[in-house]
Amino acid sequence: MASPQGSRAPLEFGGPLGAAALMLLLPATMFHLLLVAHSGPARLLGPPPYLPGPEVLWSPQTLLLWLAWLGLQAALYLLPARKVAEGQELKDKSRLRYPINGNPIYDFFLGRELNPRIWSFDFKYFCELRPGLIGWVLINLALLMQEAELRGSPSLAMWLVNGFQLLYVGDALWYEEAVLTTMDITHDGFGFMLAFGDLAWVPFTYSLQAQFLLHHPQPLGLPMASVICLINAVGYYIFRGANSQKNTFRKNPSDPRVAGLETIPTATGRQLLVSGWWGMVRHPNYLGDLIMALAWSLPCGVSHLLPYFYVLYFTALLVHREARDEQQCLRKYGLAWREYCRRVPYRILPYVY
């Protein structure tokens, strides 16, 4: 008989030590980015010019505003007039199972509970889209309005950043049901990684370009703005096309829009798309994401590395996520996945990676 230890999945994110390091590094990185974005030099790799005192970091009014924001989003989440969608089938086909022994640091980082709920309130699903993404848009709009107060009107660069990111968030909310098939929902528990990421990292670091432009205005002419808009449009076209094709196929493989696509059968009964967007690279949606990320940073010019932090971070995130996804798909689909990788050798960027 195989030992229980041998059946456990390998630890991710460097195990307990990696999880502990990330729980310290992620908040520190977020504060560093916020401080240097407001400073004159705006050096991504240099130390912040000042450290705020405790009185700046703590405000009862800010805490109440944050709690009110979460309460408002929770109330909207619980409205009865909303569509109910079924999530993906769990790995054991019936119920969740957890190991008796675990590492408290690693478990706190990744989360022991896959879908923590109180009645119909799903904490992970709620945090995944609402407070952080909508808060990101509101922070951007506040920065746009503040720039208008300081300079008479928002700059073209600020309009582009706001517009691009509003489109991205609007897309996520419009296609909300698609989040049920993502790794965050189907695989990762609701621990520090997702809670901090959804509620703090997303709204405050994803708005970094708008924060930079408020304190470091950049000239941007219409010709360059048009090129940047084209880049963002190409990225969105790939991102939305790939995701829509995948979701349509999952819902109904006989749909005329996907019925002609070539597939590989698997032992689980599911089919792997091997043509269309998913025959170009294994993760075409990631490619679209990265092209859009570049377009969000280009309005900030090329004099500072700071606005490109999101591109660098998101590249590392997606490469790491793609590697995790590859391992899961290999365990799940076996030989069929190996055949898919042979047929589609490039992971994100055609002919490069």
C-alpha positions in Angstrom: 0.0 0.0 0.0 1.3 3.4 -0.9 1.9 5.8 2.0 -0.3 8.8 2.4 2.8 11.0 2.2 3.5 9.7 -1.4 0.0 10.7 -2.6 0.3 14.4 -1.7 0.7 16.9 -4.5 4.1 18.8 -4.5 4.2 22.0 -2.5 4.0 25.2 -4.6 5.5 28.7 -4.2 8.6 27.3 -2.5 6.8 25.6 0.3 6.5 27.1 3.8 9.7 29.2 3.5 8.6 30.6 0.1 5.1 31.3 1.5 6.6 33.1 4.5 8.9 35.2 2.3 6.0 36.2 0.0 3.8 37.2 2.9 6.5 39.7 3.9 7.6 40.7 0.4 4.3 41.4 -1.2 3.0 44.0 1.3 6.5 45.6 1.5 6.6 45.8 -2.3 3.2 47.4 -2.5 4.1 50.1 0.0 7.4 50.7 -1.8 5.6 51.2 -5.1 3.1 53.6 -3.6 5.9 55.7 -1.9 8.2 55.9 -4.9 5.3 56.7 -7.3 4.5 59.8 -5.3 8.2 60.9 -5.0 10.1 63.1 -7.4 12.8 60.6 -8.6 10.2 57.8 -9.0 13.0 55.2 -8.9 11.6 51.6 -9.1 14.8 50.0 -7.8 16.0 52.8 -5.4 14.9 53.3 -1.8 11.9 55.4 -1.1 12.8 59.0 -0.3 10.9 59.0 3.0 9.0 56.6 5.3 5.7 57.7 6.7 5.1 57.8 10.4 2.5 55.6 12.2 0.0 58.5 12.2 -0.1 58.5 8.4 -0.6 54.7 8.1 -3.5 54.6 10.6 -6.8 56.5 10.2 -10.1 55.4 11.8 -12.0 57.3 9.0 -10.1 55.3 6.3 -10.8 52.0 8.1 -14.5 52.9 8.3 -14.5 53.9 4.6 -12.9 50.6 3.7 -15.3 48.5 5.8 -18.2 50.5 4.2 -16.9 49.7 0.7 -16.7 46.0 1.5 -20.1 46.1 3.0 -21.6 47.8 0.0 -20.0 45.2 -2.4 -21.2 42.4 -0.1 -24.8 43.8 -0.2 -24.7 44.0 -4.0 -23.2 40.5 -4.1 -26.2 39.1 -2.1 -28.9 40.8 -4.2 -31.5 38.2 -5.2 -31.8 39.4 -8.7 -28.6 37.8 -10.0 -27.6 35.0 -12.3 -26.5 31.8 -10.5 -23.8 29.7 -12.3 -22.5 26.3 -11.4 -18.8 26.0 -10.7 -16.4 23.3 -11.9 -16.6 19.8 -10.5 -14.3 19.2 -7.5 -11.4 16.9 -7.8 -13.0 14.1 -5.7 -16.3 14.4 -7.6 -18.3 14.8 -4.4 -16.8 16.8 -1.5 -13.6 18.5 -0.3 -10.9 16.5 1.5 -8.1 18.0 3.5 -4.9 16.5 5.1 -4.9 16.2 8.8 -1.3 17.5 9.2 -0.1 20.6 7.5 2.3 23.6 7.8 0.6 26.6 9.4 2.6 29.1 7.4 2.1 27.4 4.0 -1.6 26.7 4.8 -2.2 30.3 5.8 -0.6 31.5 2.6 -2.5 29.2 0.2 -5.6 28.6 2.3 -6.9 25.3 3.6 -10.5 26.0 2.5 -11.1 25.9 -1.2 -14.5 27.6 -1.1 -15.2 29.1 2.3 -18.8 30.1 2.6 -21.4 31.4 5.0 -24.8 30.3 3.6 -24.7 31.5 -0.1 -21.9 34.1 0.5 -18.7 32.7 -1.1 -15.8 34.7 0.3 -13.3 33.8 -2.5 -15.7 34.4 -5.4 -16.8 37.7 -3.8 -13.2 39.0 -3.4 -12.0 37.8 -6.8 -14.0 40.4 -8.7 -15.8 43.0 -6.8 -13.9 45.0 -4.1 -10.5 44.9 -5.7 -11.3 45.3 -9.4 -14.0 47.9 -8.9 -11.8 49.7 -6.3 -9.0 49.8 -8.9 -11.3 51.6 -11.3 -12.4 54.1 -8.6 -8.8 54.8 -7.6 -8.0 55.5 -11.3 -11.0 57.8 -11.6 -10.0 59.7 -8.4 -6.5 60.2 -9.8 -7.9 61.4 -13.1 -10.1 63.9 -11.2 -7.2 65.1 -9.1 -5.1 65.7 -12.1 -7.9 67.8 -13.6 -7.9 69.9 -10.4 -4.2 70.3 -10.5 -3.7 71.0 -14.2 -7.1 72.1 -15.5 -7.9 68.9 -17.4 -6.7 65.3 -17.4 -3.8 64.5 -19.8 -4.2 62.3 -22.8 -2.0 59.7 -21.2 -4.2 59.6 -18.1 -7.3 59.2 -20.3 -5.7 56.3 -22.1 -4.7 54.5 -18.9 -8.2 55.0 -17.4 -9.9 53.9 -20.6 -7.8 50.8 -21.1 -8.1 49.6 -17.5 -11.8 50.4 -17.4 -12.3 48.2 -20.5 -10.3 45.4 -18.8 -12.4 45.5 -15.6 -15.6 45.9 -17.5 -14.8 42.8 -19.5 -14.1 40.8 -16.3 -17.4 41.8 -14.8 -19.4 41.3 -18.0 -18.0 37.8 -18.4 -18.1 37.1 -14.7 -19.1 33.5 -15.1 -15.8 32.7 -16.8 -13.9 33.2 -13.5 -15.4 29.9 -12.2 -13.1 28.0 -14.5 -9.9 29.8 -13.4 -7.1 28.3 -11.3 -7.9 30.8 -8.5 -11.4 29.3 -8.1 -10.9 25.6 -9.0 -7.5 25.0 -7.4 -6.2 27.6 -5.0 -7.5 27.9 -1.4 -8.6 31.2 0.0 -5.6 32.2 2.1 -3.3 35.2 2.3 -2.3 35.0 -1.3 -5.8 35.6 -2.7 -7.2 37.7 0.1 -4.2 40.2 0.1 -4.0 40.0 -3.7 -7.7 40.7 -4.3 -8.2 43.4 -1.6 -4.9 45.3 -1.6 -2.4 44.3 -4.3 -4.8 44.6 -7.2 -6.3 48.1 -6.5 -3.2 49.7 -5.3 -0.5 48.3 -7.6 -2.6 47.9 -10.7 -3.3 51.6 -10.5 0.4 52.4 -10.5 0.4 54.0 -14.0 -2.3 56.5 -13.0 -0.5 57.3 -9.8 2.7 57.9 -11.7 1.1 60.2 -14.2 -0.5 62.3 -11.5 3.0 63.1 -10.0 5.0 62.8 -13.3 3.0 64.2 -16.2 4.1 62.9 -19.6 3.6 64.5 -23.0 1.8 62.3 -25.5 0.9 63.2 -29.0 -2.0 61.8 -31.1 0.2 59.7 -33.4 1.8 57.9 -30.5 -1.5 57.6 -28.7 -3.0 56.0 -31.8 -0.2 53.4 -31.9 -0.7 52.6 -28.2 -4.5 52.3 -28.7 -3.8 49.8 -31.6 -1.5 47.8 -29.3 -4.1 47.6 -26.6 -6.8 46.7 -29.2 -4.7 43.8 -30.5 -4.1 42.5 -27.0 -7.8 42.7 -26.1 -8.7 41.0 -29.4 -6.5 38.0 -28.6 -7.5 38.0 -24.9 -11.2 38.1 -25.5 -11.1 35.9 -28.6 -9.2 33.1 -26.8 -11.3 33.2 -23.7 -14.6 33.3 -25.6 -13.6 30.4 -27.7 -12.6 28.3 -24.7 -15.8 29.2 -22.7 -18.1 28.5 -25.7 -16.4 25.1 -26.2 -16.8 24.2 -22.6 -20.5 25.1 -22.6 -21.4 23.5 -25.9 -18.8 21.7 -28.1 -21.5 21.5 -30.8 -21.9 25.3 -31.0 -21.4 26.3 -34.7 -18.6 28.8 -33.6 -16.4 25.9 -32.3 -17.9 22.8 -33.8 -15.2 22.7 -36.6 -12.2 23.0 -34.3 -9.9 20.0 -34.0 -9.7 18.4 -30.6 -7.7 15.7 -28.7 -9.8 13.2 -26.6 -8.7 12.6 -23.0 -9.3 9.7 -20.5 -11.5 12.0 -18.5 -14.0 12.3 -21.4 -13.1 16.0 -22.0 -11.6 17.3 -25.2 -8.6 19.5 -25.6 -8.7 22.2 -28.3 -5.8 21.9 -30.7 -6.8 24.4 -33.3 -8.1 28.0 -33.3 -6.6 30.3 -30.7 -5.6 27.3 -28.6 -3.7 25.7 -31.5 -1.5 28.8 -31.8 0.0 28.7 -28.3 -1.1 26.8 -25.1 -2.1 30.0 -23.3 -3.2 32.6 -25.9 -5.2 34.5 -23.3 -1.9 35.2 -21.4 -0.4 36.6 -24.6 -3.3 39.0 -24.9 -3.0 40.0 -21.3 0.7 40.8 -21.6 0.2 42.9 -24.8 -2.5 44.9 -22.9 -0.1 45.3 -19.9 2.5 46.9 -22.2 -0.1 49.3 -23.7 -1.1 50.4 -20.2 2.5 51.4 -19.4 3.5 53.1 -22.7 1.5 56.3 -22.0 3.9 56.8 -19.1 6.8 57.3 -21.4 10.2 55.5 -21.2 12.0 57.8 -18.8 11.2 55.7 -15.7 11.1 51.9 -15.1 8.4 52.3 -12.3 5.3 52.3 -14.6 6.6 49.1 -16.2 6.6 47.3 -12.9 3.2 45.8 -13.8 4.5 44.4 -17.1 7.5 42.8 -15.3 5.4 41.5 -12.4 2.6 40.2 -14.7 5.1 38.4 -17.0 6.6 36.6 -14.0 3.1 35.8 -12.6 1.8 34.4 -15.9 5.0 32.3 -16.6 4.7 30.9 -13.0 1.0 30.3 -13.4 1.5 28.6 -16.7 4.0 26.2 -15.2 1.6 25.3 -12.4 -1.2 24.8 -14.9 1.0 22.6 -17.1 1.7 20.3 -14.1 -2.0 20.1 -13.2 -3.0 19.3 -16.8 -0.3 16.6 -17.0 -1.6 14.9 -13.9 -5.2 15.2 -15.1 -4.9 14.4 -18.8 -1.7 12.3 -19.0 -0.8 11.2 -22.5 -3.4 13.4 -24.1 -1.7 16.5 -22.6 1.7 15.3 -23.8 0.2 15.0 -27.3 -1.3 18.5 -27.0 2.2 19.8 -26.0 3.7 18.1 -29.0 1.2 19.6 -31.4 1.3 23.0 -29.7 5.0 23.5 -28.6 4.9 27.1 -27.6 3.4 28.1 -24.3 2.7 31.9 -24.5 4.7 33.6 -27.2 4.8 31.9 -30.6 8.3 30.8 -31.7 9.8 32.3 -28.6 8.3 30.6 -25.5 
